[in-house]
Amino acid sequence: QVQLVESGGGLVQAGGSLRLSCVASGNIFSINVMGWYRQAPGKQRDLVATITIGGRTNYADSVKGRFTISRDNAKNTLYLQMNSLQPDDTAVYYCNVPRWYDGSRWRDAWGQGTQVTVSL
């Protein structure tokens, strides 16, 4: 199994910053890509950003220039630095590993989510 535990969410005023963390544990040797998704009330879960083990990144257009994804492979930790937050960024943020190998098949993994609320 791969376990993902997020932290760092909270309430912040518009224009403020937050840093999310996600610690991966368990059967992590096969992990390449990690990412962040978010889901606002009544909406689908959307991609925020992804990063490969080599550091290649990809961002949703809505967060480019404001959010930065990074990872510390030695600590098995994924980060999301969020700056210039706006009310539209309010959502539950989920850590994701799209593919990991359990010895017989490839699977995905999700964290439990962390709430980010941005007030005016």
Backbone bond lengths (Angstrom), bond angles and torsions (degrees), N, CA, C in turn:
res aa  C-N    CA-C-N  psi(-1)  N-CA   C-N-CA  omega(-1)  CA-C   N-CA-C  phi
1 Q - - - 1.464 - - 1.518 110.76 -
2 V 1.326 115.46 152.42 1.460 122.62 170.72 1.517 106.83 -114.65
3 Q 1.322 116.01 126.91 1.458 121.02 176.35 1.520 109.24 -109.21
4 L 1.329 115.52 136.59 1.464 122.29 179.59 1.530 107.83 -124.41
5 V 1.322 116.38 125.88 1.458 120.98 -179.19 1.517 108.93 -124.90
6 E 1.337 115.69 116.16 1.464 121.51 -179.81 1.523 110.75 -92.12
7 S 1.316 115.03 156.84 1.458 122.11 172.96 1.518 108.54 -156.63
8 G 1.340 115.70 165.99 1.455 119.92 173.64 1.514 115.54 106.74
9 G 1.328 117.42 -4.53 1.456 118.70 178.26 1.516 111.10 -71.95
10 G 1.338 115.04 173.26 1.449 119.35 178.86 1.506 111.62 163.61
11 L 1.324 114.24 -166.24 1.466 122.36 179.90 1.522 109.01 -104.74
12 V 1.321 116.15 130.61 1.455 121.03 -179.51 1.520 109.39 -142.72
13 Q 1.311 116.38 150.99 1.455 120.74 177.13 1.526 110.62 -78.88
14 A 1.312 115.92 154.18 1.464 120.71 177.08 1.522 110.02 -54.55
15 G 1.327 114.45 136.42 1.457 120.44 -176.43 1.508 113.86 93.43
16 G 1.318 116.52 -11.33 1.452 121.50 -178.38 1.512 113.48 -83.67
17 S 1.325 115.18 -175.36 1.463 122.12 -176.23 1.522 110.69 -131.86
18 L 1.315 114.83 152.84 1.455 123.07 171.50 1.522 108.29 -144.33
19 R 1.329 115.72 153.92 1.456 121.29 175.20 1.516 108.99 -124.53
20 L 1.318 115.93 119.05 1.457 121.47 176.80 1.526 109.94 -94.08
21 S 1.323 115.55 147.10 1.464 121.73 175.38 1.514 109.45 -127.95
22 C 1.326 115.59 151.78 1.462 121.50 176.97 1.523 107.52 -142.36
23 V 1.322 115.61 117.72 1.464 120.83 179.43 1.520 108.88 -99.44
24 A 1.320 115.87 126.70 1.459 122.17 178.51 1.517 109.73 -100.32
25 S 1.326 116.26 139.72 1.463 120.81 177.24 1.520 108.82 -144.92
26 G 1.343 114.59 167.39 1.453 119.66 179.72 1.512 111.18 97.78
27 N 1.306 116.78 -136.88 1.459 124.02 -174.08 1.530 110.49 -84.59
28 I 1.333 115.91 72.28 1.462 120.12 -168.35 1.527 114.15 -100.97
29 F 1.316 118.05 1.92 1.459 119.86 -172.15 1.519 112.39 -63.55
30 S 1.335 117.29 -27.29 1.462 120.84 -174.35 1.523 113.77 -93.55
31 I 1.340 117.59 1.71 1.467 119.87 -174.77 1.518 110.80 -74.19
32 N 1.345 115.77 129.64 1.466 121.71 172.30 1.527 108.84 -110.87
33 V 1.323 116.16 -66.30 1.457 121.07 -175.96 1.528 110.50 -91.56
34 M 1.323 115.09 138.66 1.466 122.75 169.41 1.522 107.76 -129.78
35 G 1.323 115.62 155.73 1.451 117.50 -177.82 1.512 113.78 -157.65
36 W 1.303 113.19 172.59 1.472 122.36 175.68 1.529 108.82 -119.47
37 Y 1.321 115.92 136.94 1.452 124.15 172.45 1.521 107.48 -123.38
38 R 1.332 115.89 163.97 1.461 119.50 174.90 1.524 109.74 -143.30
39 Q 1.327 113.73 151.42 1.460 120.14 179.98 1.513 109.42 -138.02
40 A 1.328 115.19 115.80 1.455 121.41 175.90 1.522 108.85 -87.08
41 P 1.332 117.61 158.89 1.467 120.40 -179.16 1.523 111.57 -56.30
42 G 1.331 116.45 130.10 1.451 121.51 177.53 1.511 115.24 76.08
43 K 1.333 117.33 5.92 1.465 120.68 -177.96 1.526 110.20 -121.20
44 Q 1.324 115.93 166.16 1.451 120.62 178.23 1.520 110.16 -76.97
45 R 1.320 114.30 164.19 1.451 120.42 177.43 1.530 108.51 -80.72
46 D 1.322 116.05 125.23 1.459 121.55 -175.22 1.518 111.92 -116.80
47 L 1.318 115.03 148.88 1.451 121.47 175.09 1.523 110.55 -67.34
48 V 1.319 116.65 136.58 1.460 122.40 173.83 1.533 109.53 -104.41
49 A 1.326 116.17 -53.99 1.467 120.38 -178.08 1.517 110.01 -164.31
50 T 1.320 115.66 153.86 1.458 121.58 174.13 1.521 109.85 -133.44
51 I 1.332 115.04 159.78 1.457 120.80 177.62 1.520 108.67 -147.54
52 T 1.333 116.46 137.90 1.456 120.63 176.48 1.520 109.73 -87.20
53 I 1.328 115.52 169.10 1.453 119.63 179.37 1.521 110.90 -63.23
54 G 1.332 116.86 -23.76 1.457 121.37 177.54 1.514 114.23 -86.82
55 G 1.341 116.47 -3.93 1.458 120.10 175.73 1.520 115.66 99.42
56 R 1.332 117.62 5.37 1.457 119.19 177.87 1.528 108.92 -74.24
57 T 1.341 117.01 131.01 1.456 121.39 -174.24 1.522 112.17 -116.42
58 N 1.336 113.51 158.24 1.463 121.87 176.77 1.521 107.53 -145.47
59 Y 1.341 116.99 136.65 1.459 121.06 -176.20 1.532 111.19 -128.89
60 A 1.327 114.74 148.65 1.451 119.89 167.29 1.523 108.36 -67.29
61 D 1.333 115.80 146.38 1.466 119.14 -178.28 1.524 111.77 -57.76
62 S 1.320 116.99 -33.27 1.463 121.09 -174.72 1.523 113.07 -68.40
63 V 1.327 118.13 -16.52 1.467 119.89 -176.97 1.530 112.94 -117.60
64 K 1.321 117.12 -3.73 1.465 119.79 -179.58 1.517 111.09 -58.22
65 G 1.319 115.70 134.18 1.454 120.81 179.88 1.517 114.01 85.53
66 R 1.337 117.79 -11.66 1.458 120.97 179.88 1.533 112.15 -115.89
67 F 1.316 116.72 -35.24 1.471 121.94 -177.44 1.529 109.30 -108.61
68 T 1.323 115.57 147.39 1.460 121.57 176.13 1.522 109.43 -132.77
69 I 1.323 115.57 123.23 1.456 120.69 176.18 1.519 108.90 -97.19
70 S 1.322 116.23 140.90 1.459 120.74 178.16 1.527 108.39 -151.57
71 R 1.327 115.66 168.13 1.460 119.07 178.30 1.509 109.78 -148.56
72 D 1.318 115.41 149.26 1.456 122.96 173.82 1.519 105.92 -113.75
73 N 1.332 116.22 99.86 1.455 120.03 -174.77 1.527 112.27 -64.75
74 A 1.316 116.69 -30.52 1.472 119.83 179.22 1.519 111.55 -67.42
75 K 1.335 116.01 -29.58 1.466 120.69 -179.44 1.522 112.15 -101.93
76 N 1.334 116.55 1.97 1.475 121.28 -178.60 1.523 111.23 53.21
77 T 1.314 116.26 41.38 1.455 121.50 -174.19 1.518 110.72 -125.50
78 L 1.324 114.43 136.28 1.457 123.78 177.02 1.516 108.15 -109.21
79 Y 1.329 116.68 143.43 1.466 121.51 -179.38 1.525 110.54 -127.09
80 L 1.333 114.54 156.24 1.455 121.00 169.52 1.530 107.28 -139.36
81 Q 1.323 115.95 107.62 1.457 121.62 175.41 1.523 107.28 -87.73
82 M 1.332 116.10 121.34 1.456 121.26 -176.32 1.524 108.55 -117.10
83 N 1.311 116.40 116.62 1.461 122.70 179.11 1.516 110.37 -115.86
84 S 1.320 116.02 163.48 1.473 121.80 178.90 1.525 110.70 49.71
85 L 1.308 116.07 47.66 1.459 120.78 -177.16 1.522 110.95 -66.65
86 Q 1.323 114.32 144.28 1.451 122.38 -179.66 1.525 109.46 -125.63
87 P 1.341 117.93 160.04 1.474 119.46 179.10 1.526 113.50 -54.45
88 D 1.334 117.69 -31.53 1.468 120.44 179.07 1.528 112.37 -67.20
89 D 1.320 117.56 -12.82 1.470 120.96 176.91 1.521 111.89 -82.79
90 T 1.326 117.28 -6.49 1.460 121.07 179.32 1.521 110.39 -62.17
91 A 1.329 115.91 124.07 1.463 121.32 -176.54 1.522 108.70 -177.48
92 V 1.320 114.51 170.60 1.460 120.08 165.91 1.525 106.95 -89.23
93 Y 1.315 116.45 127.82 1.462 122.45 -178.07 1.529 109.14 -101.94
94 Y 1.331 114.86 130.73 1.469 121.37 -176.42 1.527 110.28 -118.58
95 C 1.302 115.06 136.60 1.454 122.62 170.77 1.528 108.78 -84.41
96 N 1.323 116.78 141.19 1.466 120.32 -175.42 1.521 111.54 -139.53
97 V 1.314 114.97 140.13 1.462 122.49 166.22 1.517 105.90 -118.01
98 P 1.320 118.90 109.89 1.462 119.87 -173.82 1.522 113.97 -71.07
99 R 1.353 117.89 -27.37 1.459 120.45 -178.40 1.508 110.27 -146.18
100 W 1.335 116.58 124.23 1.455 122.71 167.93 1.513 107.54 -142.81
101 Y 1.349 116.94 150.94 1.454 121.60 -171.79 1.520 110.11 -103.96
102 D 1.345 116.16 124.66 1.468 119.76 -176.28 1.525 112.47 -96.69
103 G 1.332 116.39 10.04 1.461 120.69 179.82 1.512 112.56 106.40
104 S 1.355 114.98 -20.19 1.461 117.58 179.42 1.527 111.72 -134.68
105 R 1.318 116.95 -24.02 1.467 118.77 179.65 1.520 110.09 -155.85
106 W 1.352 114.26 162.93 1.445 120.57 176.51 1.531 109.39 -87.30
107 R 1.321 115.45 139.55 1.459 121.31 -177.15 1.514 108.44 -136.66
108 D 1.348 115.87 169.03 1.456 119.37 172.17 1.524 109.37 -113.94
109 A 1.321 116.43 168.63 1.465 121.64 -179.86 1.518 109.36 -143.58
110 W 1.336 114.75 146.50 1.462 122.04 178.69 1.527 109.62 -131.70
111 G 1.327 114.79 146.74 1.453 119.47 170.04 1.520 110.53 -81.14
112 Q 1.337 115.10 179.61 1.456 119.94 -176.95 1.523 112.16 -82.73
113 G 1.310 117.37 -14.07 1.458 122.20 178.87 1.513 112.38 95.79
114 T 1.323 114.95 150.61 1.462 121.57 175.67 1.529 108.09 -136.14
115 Q 1.318 115.39 133.97 1.476 120.81 -174.62 1.522 110.76 -80.70
116 V 1.318 115.81 132.04 1.461 122.79 171.89 1.521 107.28 -120.30
117 T 1.317 116.12 123.05 1.456 121.68 179.44 1.514 109.24 -124.19
118 V 1.325 115.56 125.76 1.463 121.24 -178.94 1.530 108.21 -114.76
119 S 1.310 116.01 120.26 1.458 121.11 -178.64 1.523 110.45 -101.95
120 L 1.333 114.83 158.28 1.470 120.05 178.83 1.515 111.06 -73.02
